[in-house]
């Protein structure tokens, strides 16, 4: 037991800083180093995205972390961000004398810069790894194990003079210059020891093995390994000693095969969970989807399905976190955007809900394959309700018309509605849509169109015949159409001879007719 505690204590030190929380500094440094242009605005976007993703991961973690633990992790990340930002500003100040030279070389090296979308993938992936490390830390801390601290090497930008700088420095050379200290300078063409910052921000395991052959071939450089990479190796070795990991890194072919298997498992688990959601087995679905996300953290559909299941369970905030991640991974996922809009509406954020519903409708109308017809139908319905509340009647009429047209033209949608509501229920639903459009037409000043819609509603919605006859009768009376109005009120009395409103209206109309 003592030996086990000693190994675990050594492992803990690789994932914790001096305050007992996770050391986020290497991940933030790696993410910022991978930016194509390290401006203050670009860095701030990375910081905000990193904070949002980390909080989402910690709040959704199992076992559940306490608020105090989450706040500690958040403060650790903020401290790392402040440190990196201060170093970045200092580096920019030192680099101003050679800014013109690098501007001339910018075009030559632009094609080697990592695309912006890659950065958006790398930062959350790296934070997901750190969140897992944080969970391990808290499990270990429950046994009151000690932690060893490793010194963190600050990011120091070497001063480069215009006379010594190459005419067209590549991104690799610039990365070397950023990572070197004045007392340990290497030629600008040398590879960075360990691995490059982008890989460090994405996958520490791959990073640790990426340059193994290079490092072993140059034993003199072993001592120059970055402290965070040495710490990770110690942590990884302790995991293997306890049976938590593999003894050696897989070959490229094996890694590719393992990735394909993990992706296949994630898709299989997700499809099974979707069936569970339909059958009402929500808790089991959430567990399966969590396993799918662990197998393939970049599979957006797993986040969408889990977000929908959590929403049905009443966990709106956790649902929005998952749907945010799904949209980040797949910005054109109309189903995820529509589901997030529904969650925002339930939470009471009507403006955010309206924006999401509008974006989902736009994507689905441009490419119908992006959203099932029934989901698009409900997206129009919910946006129409919001538009009515905001008195935006033109958009309400647009959405209600889209629903009516889709019902009559799309047999897939019609069948889905009949399956959900039965034949009479589906007809009554469409009748209610005609009735809502009639009300919007009245607000827009189109009474004739409103009369037509109420007439269609009467044919479809048998459950509300009396109410529809009264509405149409009053509208006909307002338009000065006495005879049609009288007929509508008489029909109301046929259904309910004691209906006072119909009796009063009929007496009024007959009195007007006798006077004329």
N, C-alpha and C positions, 0 to 999 in steps of 0.2 A: 504493500500500500504506500509506503514512504517513497519507493522508487517511482511508482505511478504519479504521485503528487509532484515529485521533482520534475518529471518529464512534462506534465501538464503545465507546471509553472513556467517552464522555459517556453512552451508553446504560447502561453498567454502573452508573454512579453512581445511577441511579434505582432500582435494585433492591438496592443494598448499603448497609450501614451503615458506621460508622467502623471496625468490627472486620473488615471484609472479608466478613461474612455478610449474609444478607437482613435487611432492616429490617421486622420484624413489627409494630412499634408501631402504624402506621395501621390495620392489619386488626384487631388486638385492641381498639383504641379504638372502631372502628366496630361491632364485635360487641357490646361492652359497652354502647355508647350505644343499641343497639336493644333491650335488655332492657326488658320491661314493668315490672319491679321490680328495681332494681340492688342486691339484697342480697348479703351476702358468700357465702352458699350458692349463689345463682344464678350469681354470677361464677365461683366455683370450678368449677361444672359446665361452664361455657363454656371455662375454661382447660383442664380435663382432656380435654374432647372435642377441643379444638383441638390439644393435644399428641398425642393418640392418632391423629387423622386425619393430621396432618403427618408423623409418623413412618412411618405406613403408606404415604403417598405417596412419601416419600423412599426407603424401602426397596424399593418396587416400581418405582422409576424406571429408565429405560433411556436412556443408558448407566448402569450401576450405580455408585452413589456409594460411596466408602470409608466405613469406620466413623468415621474422623476427621472427614470432611466432614459426616456425619449428626450427630455430636456437636456440631460447631460450630453447625449450624443449630438443634439442640435448645436449646443454651445461649443463642443469640440470641433464640429464642422465650421462654425462661424469663426472660431479662432484660427483654424487652418486657412480659411478664406482671407481673413485679415492679414495674416502673415504673407501669403502668396501675393496679395494685391500690393502690399508694401514693397516686396522684393521686385515685383514687376514694374512698379513706378520708378524705383531706384534704377533698375536696368534700363528703362527708357531714357532716363536722365543721362546716364553714362553713354548711351548709344547715339545721342543727338549729333555729336561731331561727325559721325560717319553716315548719317541718315541719307544724304544725297547719293553716296556711293551705292547703298543698298537699294535705293529707289531705281537706279539705273539697271541694277541686276535683277530687278523684280520680274521682268518679263521672261528672262531666261529660265527662271526656276519655278514659274507659276504652275507649269504642268505637273510638277512633282508634289504639289501641296495636297494634303488629304482633303477630299470634298467636305463641304459643310455638313451634309447629311451624315457622313461617317462620325463626325464629332457628336451629333445628336444621339447616335447609337452608343458611342463609347462611354460617355459620361454616366448615363444611368446604369449601364452594364457594370462599370467599375464600382459604382455605389452599391449595386446589388451584392457584389462580392464582399464589400466592406460591411454591409448590413448583416450578412451571414456571419462574418467575423465577430460583429458586436454581440450577436446572440450567443456564440460560443463563449465569448468573454463573460457574459452574465451567468451562463451555466457554471463555468469554472469558478467564478467569484462566489457562488453559493456554497462552495466547499472551503471558502476562506484561504484560497491558495495565493501565494505571493506572486508578484509580477516583477519582471526585470525590465528595466527601461533601456532602450537603445538610443544612442544620440542620433538626432536627425540632421542630416547635412543640408544647410540652407542652400537655396538656389542662388548661385553667384554667377554673374555674367562677366566674362573676361573682357577687359578693355582691349579693344581692337583699334588699331590706328589705320588711317586710310593708306599709309605707305605699305603696310604689311598685309592688308586684306587682299584676297584674290579678286580678279576682275569680275567674275560671275560666280559668287559663292552659292553652292547648292543648299537645300534645306538641311541635308545631313550635316554639312559642315557647320551651318549655323547652330544646329542642335549641339554639336560637339563644343562649340565655343561657349554656348550657354552653360553647359554642364561642367566645364573645367574651372578649376580655381587658378589664381595667378601662380601658385607654387607647383602646379601639376599640369603643365601645358603639354599637349600633344599636337602633332601636325593636324591641320584642318581636314585632311582627307581620311583620318583614322575613324574607325567605327566607334560609337559609344560603347563603353564597357557595360555588360549586363544585357540591356536591350534598349530600344528607343522608347520615348515617353508615351507614345500613343498605345503601344502594346502594353506598357505598364498600366495604363489607365483602363485597359480592357480585360486582360486576363493575366493575372500574376503567375499562374502556373505555366502558361506558355512562355511568359517573359523569363521565368527562372531557367527554362531549358533551351530558350532560343539560341543563346550564344555559348552553350556549354562547350562545344568543340573549340570555339575561338578562345575561350578563357583557359581551357586545359592546355591548349597549344602555346599559350603565353603565360606561364606560371608567375612571371614577374608582375603581372597585372592583377593577380588575385587580390592583393590588399587594396586595390583601388575600387572594388565593388561598392556600389552605393549602399549605405547602411540599411535602407529599407529593404533592399533586395536580400542582403545577408539575413536580416530579421525574418523575411518571408521563408527563406530556405530552412532556418532553424524551426520555424513553425511547421513547415511541411514535413520535415524529418520527424518531429514529434508526433504528428498525425500518423505517419506511416508506422512508427513504433507502437502506437496504440491500435493499429489496424483500421484507421479511418481513411487511408488513402492507398494509392498504388505505390509499389516500390520503385518504379521507374517510369519516365515519361513515355507515352506510346509513340510509335513511329507515325509519320505523316499519313500513311495509308490507314493505319489503325485508327488514328484520330478522326479521319474523314468518315470511316465506317461507323465509329461510335457516334459521331454527330448525326449521321443519317438515321441510325437506329433511334437516337433520342428524339429527333424530329418526328419520326414515324410514331413513336410511343405517345408523344404529345398530341398528335392529331387523333390517334385512336382514343385516348382518354377524353379528349374534348368532345368527340362525337358521342361517346357513351354518356358523358355528363349532360349533353344537350337533351338526350332522350330522358335522362333522369329529371331534368327540369320540367319537361312536358308532362311527366307522370307525377310531378309534385314531390319527388325525393330530393329536396333542395340541399339538405345538409350533406348527403352523399355526393351530390354533384359538386359542391364547393370543395370537398376533399379531393375528388378526382381532378378537378381543374387546378388545384394547388399543385398536385403532383405533375400535371402537364406543364405548368409554368416552370417548375424546377427542372424538368427534362429539357425544355426549350424556352428560355426566358424571352426570346424574341418572337414568339408565336402570338400575334395580336389576337387571333380568334379565341384563345384560351382566356385572355383578359376580358374580352367582350362577354363571353358566356359567364364567367365568374362574376363580373359586374352585374349582369342581369339577375343571376341567382341571388346575390347579396341584396339587390334592390327588392326582390320579392320577399326576402327574409326581413325586410325593414331596416337593413343596415345601409342607409343612404350614403353616408360619408365614405365608407369603405367601397361602396359601389362606384362612386365618382372617382376615387383614386384609381381603381382598376380601369375604368373607362378612359380616364385621362391617359394612362399608360398605353392603352390600345390605340388611341388617336395619335399619340406620339410615334408609335411604331408604324402606324398606317394612317397617315393624315387624310386619306380619301375613303376611309371605312365608314360608309354612310350609316350602317347599322349601329356602330359604336357611337357615332355622333348623335343619332336619334335617341338612343338609349340614355346617353348622358343628358340630353335635353329633357327627357322625361324625369330623370332624377333631379335635375335642377328645378323643374317645375314643382315637383313634390316638396322640395326644400324651401320653395317660396321665392327663388331667384328668377322672376319672370323674364327679365331682360336676357339673362344668360340662356334660359330655356328657348326663348324666341330666336336667338342667334343660332343655337345648335339645330333647332328644327328647320330653320331656313336653309342652313348649310346642307343638312341631310337631304332635304327635298331637292335642292339644286343639283347635288351629286346624283341622286336617283333619277331625276328627270333627264339628265345628260346621258346617263348610262343605266338603264333599268336593271341590269344584272347586279348592280351594287346593293339593291335592297329588295326583299320580297314584296310583292304587291300589297299584301295585307299590312305590312309595316309602313309602307308609304301612305296607305289609306289612313292609318291612325296618326301619322305625322301631320297630314293635312288637317285631320279633325282637331288635333290639339292646337295647331297654329291658328286655325279658324276661331277657336274659343278665345285664345289670347288676343287675336285681332279684334274680336267683338268687344272684349273688355276694354281695349284701348281705343275703341271707336274707329278702327281702321277698316271700314266696311268694304272698300274695294278689294283689299287683300282677303278679307273673309269670304267675299263672293267668289274670288278666284279659287280658294281652297275648297269651298263647298262644291263648286262646279267641277273641279278636278275629281272629287270623290264620286259625284253622280256619273260623270262620263266614264270613269274607270269601272264602275259597277256594270254599266250597260255594255261596255266594249271588251272587258277583260273577263273571259270565262273562268280563268284561274282564281281571280279575286272573288267573283260571284260564288264559286263553289266553296271557297274558304269561308266566306261569310255565312253561307247556308250550313256549313259544317259546324260553325261556332254557335249560330243563333237559330238554327232550323229554318225552314222555308218561310214561315210567317214572321219569325223574328227578324230575318234579314230584310224582308219587304218593309216591315215597320221601321227598321233602322234607316233605310233609304228614304222612307216617307218623312222621317224626322229631319233628315238633311234638307229635303225640299222645303220643309216648314221653316228651318233656320235661314235658308237663303231668302225666303219670302220676307222675313223680318228685316234682313239686311237690305233687300231691295226697297222696302218702305223707307228705311233710313236714308237711302241714297236718292229717294224721290222717284222711284220707278214702280208706281202702284199696279200698273197693268201686268208687269212681270211678276209682281207679288201674287196677284190673283191667279195667274197661271200656275205658279209653284204650289199654291195652296190646293189647287184642283188636282195636281199630280199627287200631292200628299194624301188627299182624301181617297184616292184610288188604292194607295199602297198601305196606309196606316189605319187599319180597321179599329185598332184599339182606342184611337183618339178622334173618332168621327165627330162627336158632338162638339169638342173644342175647336176642331178645324172648321166646322160649319159656322160656328159663332164668329171666328176670326174673319172668315171670308165674307159673312153677312155684314159685319161692321165695316169692313173695307169697301164693300159694294155700296153701302149707305153713304160712306164718306165721299165716294166718287160720284154720287148722285144717281146711282143705278138702283132705283127703288124696287123694281120688279124682281131682279135677281136676288136682292137682299131679302125681300119678303119670302121668296122660295127657300132660301137658306134657313131663315128662322122657323118657317113652318116645318121643315125637315127635322130641326132640333126638337120641336114639340112632338113629332112623331116618335122619336126615341124616348123623350121624357116629357110627358104632357104637363108636368108641374114645374117646368124650368122657368123661373121667374124672369131671368134676364131676357130669354127669348120672347116671353109674353110681353114684356115691357117694350122691347124693340119693335115687335110686330104691331102693337097698338099704336105706337108712335108713327110708324110708316103708313098705316091705314088711315090715321087721322090726317096726315099730310096729303094723302091721295084724295080724301074726301073734300079737303079745302080747295085743292086744285081742280 
